[in-house]
Amino acid sequence: MKILDVLHKEAILPDLKSFDKKGVLEELVTPVSRISGVNHDHLVRVLMERERLGSTGIGEGIGIPHGKLKDIESLILGFGLSRKGVDFESMDGLPTHIFFLLITPENSTGIHLKLLARISRILKNEVFREKLLNAADSDEIYSIIMEEEKEL
């Protein structure tokens, strides 16, 4: 499964405004909630509960907040960039700039892990991360992800 199979262009936020974890999650969830029809506040609660288990800020400026829901049929993906960086309680203590938001059906552990692994793999590429950070808008972000996925 490719990232762009499940990432809608409308769910790409090129300039997150929030300064804290909850604010970023609320921003990321807004288009995802609209696209999926899942209640915004419910999604934020699920993600915050997951964050209480341990931060999904994996370091090197990357956050992959994720959660599982009973009431959805398929995977939902969102993306956001924080130009200033956010304290997302990352493992390395550095600000987080690049966010992939992943919501999966409760019974789809395999797909969930495969997509998490794919996202993690492409984000290991420093040049790819730099391109994302310098992208002007959601169209450019979409194109950068498309190019990177061709390489995989």
MOTA-V779816 format. One record per run of one state. SS is the DSSP state (@ for helix, = for strand, . for the rest). FROM is the first residue (numbers start at 1). LEN is the number of residues. If there is no record, write none. Layout:
SS/FROM/LEN
SS/FROM/LEN
//
This chain:
./1/2
@/3/3
./6/1
=/7/7
./14/7
@/21/16
./37/3
@/40/14
./54/3
=/57/3
./60/2
=/62/2
./64/2
=/66/4
./70/6
=/76/11
./87/9
=/96/10
./106/3
@/109/15
./124/2
@/126/9
./135/3
@/138/14
./152/1
//
